[in-house]
Amino acid sequence: MSFGFGWAVVKEPKGVTAVLSPGTFGHGGAFGTQAWIDPKRDMFAILLIQRTGLPNADGSQMRQTLQELAVAGVKTR
């Protein structure tokens, strides 16, 4: 990922961004909140949580599951 204007931009989908398209942008928060916009899929995903003690919130199972469900929902349209 790269950063521009305060947002992370997916250059090569892998790891926690594996299901997202190149060019997806967003950001994770300190307590697990996530927001990602995937223009190629016309999709956005927002995970609103405030959880302390969540190690590496960007790599959490909650984030991965949310992204997988969001992408699966777009594919079924």
Secondary structure, 3 states (H helix, E strand, C coil): CEEECCEEECCCCCHHHCCCCCCCEEEECCCCCEEEEECCCCEEEEECCCCCCCCCHHHCHHHHHHHHHHHHHHHCC
